[in-house]
Amino acid sequence: MLTLSPKIVEFLIRAAEMPDIEMALRKILFEYLDLKLKELQGQAKEFEEKWSMSFEEFSAKCKEKEIGEDVYSYEVEKDFWDWEKIETLRKHYGEVKSQWM
């Protein structure tokens, strides 16, 4: 069982504007997940605009070496790994959020 100091409980209830700690934590966690998903969506959109395609298309074209650039160049590899991280985190946060609904 997790115990929180009365000061933290009071802060969470006031910050979330909820009547009890469980509702406050639920609200704060949902809002956190929403913010993370929104931030990741914005980052993904930047890559989609840069490469004019979705991550799935980008990944497939890299695999087939049809990206129009050297797939082993620093820029392409860095974008691939950064974009893959974004997509992995989007999936993770989405799954976590759906389990709590």
N, C-alpha and C positions, 0 to 999 in steps of 0.2 A: 504494500500500500504506500502510495506516494503521499508525503506530507509537505505542505507549503506553509510558509510563515503567514500569519494573519495580515501582515503588511502587503505581501505579494498577492494574497487573495483579494484584499481590498482594492489594490491597484488594478488587477485584472477585471474585477467586477465593474469598477468605475470606468476603465478604459473601454470595455466592451458595451457598457451601458446595459448590462443584463442583471437579473435578480439573484443569480447564484453562480458559483464557480464553474460548475459543469457546463452550463449554457454559455458562460463567458469564454471558457476555453474552446468550446466547439466553434463559437463565432470567430474567435481570433484565428484558429487553425484554418477554418474555411477561407477567411479573408486572406490569410498568408498564402494558401494554395492558389487562390484566384490571382493574387499579385504575381506569384512566381510564374503561373501559366501565361499571364498577360505579357510579362517581361520576355519570356522565352518565345512567345508568338512574335513579338516585335523583332527579336534577334533572328528568328527563322525567316521572317519577311525580308530582312536586309539581304540575306543570302539568296532568297528566291529572286529578288530584284537584281542582284549582282549577276547571277548566273542565268536568269530568265527561265527558271525551271524549279520543280519541287526537289526535295532531297532524294526521293526515290529515283527520279529521272537522273539527277546528278550522279548518284551512286552507280546506277546502271551504266551510264555513259562513261564514267571513270573506269569501271570494270572492263568495258569493251574498248577502252582507249579512244572514245569518240567525243571527247570533251572539247576539242578544238585547241587544246593546249597540252603541254607535256604533263601527263597525270602524275609524274614523279617530281614535278617542280615543287619548291617550297610552298608557294602560294596555293596551289591546288591541294596539296596534301594537308596543309594547315587548315584551309577552308573545309576540307572533308572531315577532318577530326573534330574541329570546332562545331560544325553543323551536326555531325553525328551525336556529339555530346548533348546539344540542344534537343535533338529529337528524342534521345534516350531519356533525358530529364522530363520532357513533356509527357512522354508515355508514363513514366514513373509517377509524377505528380497527379496525372489524370487518373491512374489506377488507385492511388491512395485516396483521392477525393471521392471517387465512385464507391469505394468500400465504406466510407463514412456516411453516405447518403441514406 
